[in-house]
Amino acid sequence: MHNPVRRYAWGSTTAIPRLTGTAPDGTPQAELWMGAHPSAPSSLPGPHGPRPLDELIAADPEGLLGPDTVRRFGPALPFLFKVLAADRALSLQVHPTRAQAEAGYAAEEARGVPPDAPDRVFKDRGHKPELLCALGDFEALCGFRPAAGTAALLDALDVPALAPWAAALRSRPSSEVLPELLRSALAPTRPSAGELASVAHALQRLAATGDTGDTGEPYADACAGYARIAEQYPGDPGLLAALLLNHVRLSAGQALYLAAGVPHAYLRGVGVELMANSDNVLRCGLTPKHVDADGLLAVTSFGTGEPDVLAPQPLTNGFEEEFPSPAEEFRLSRLHPADTATRVDLPTPQILLCVAGHARLRSPDGAGLTLTAGASAYLRPGAGPVELTGPGAELFRATTGQRTARTGPEWPYSES
């Protein structure tokens, strides 16, 4: 596969080039996309040169996706696979449910909002659950922290403007308070530049206590992350929204699953990311892009709790570990092939990405393909006994999720 690189300001200038073995060009390279999203599809080689994967799928959906995938999801690849490389925080964001996306898309279409308008929120009718697996140390914000913990953090910051927030979190249900706090952070009468500067200074003060060992402030690590946000986005009220969220550190091989409605932001690090093939994002700060406060509040889930950090679960084939998630559109697993050939053909479309070492694929006709770090391959379903070898290599496999027996508007297909 030939995969496009997306260049966003928050991206790393070195991480993706280091993975793919290419020379850095001095510009941020934020995401390596592998899939058939129409805005940046991968290309596959052919007898007449490379062709975009979305065009190939449109010309032969069942051949590229398999009959079952077409029945379940229609004639389009239902997932998008990425390598994400962040040197600074991404926008604080939430994704809608499928029903919310369909309603929002229909409403914007009825109003005649152009697809490329900067205030367009719903780019398609799909939801966007996603799963990120860290390739090294990774830092993120994910979900609302329990109210007592956030109140304690705000007390420790000791900024007068935040005292009413802490009092409200202690005296009223968080399901009532959190929407009010989020709205106040994003309102036209949002906190002043002076108040935000006071918060930034307090974050730096608490972050510094992390160097004092066991006697340091318990929120020092989180405050260091928030302080970097304040430096990267000075005067952005999204900083106050970020204080409401859990600060999470992942080690290599650990993962987060982000369901609809969960506010989150990736702060820094490199990981592989797998998601439903949608581009619907509602932002609530840390961005110069459009922020729709009312729309955001309508799709945000205001439950609290610590996020689940996922560890891969070994599969019975002996060379593969799966990152469990409820997503129907995708499934992510990690492969450690041996020197003995292992079959990797599936009745579903799949993308194999090599992140370390060298792996060798061999097709039924004897043709071979070597994947080095950063290289990927698209395997169409029913291609035959494709075999994989590669002692010492590490690969990730993206394919469709397991068929789920349920009914209703989000699962209109009957089980066969």
Summary of the structure (lengths in Angstrom):
residues: 416
radius of gyration: 22.5
end to end distance: 32.4
largest distance: 71.5
contacts: 1378
relative contact order: 0.17
helix: 30%
strand: 25%
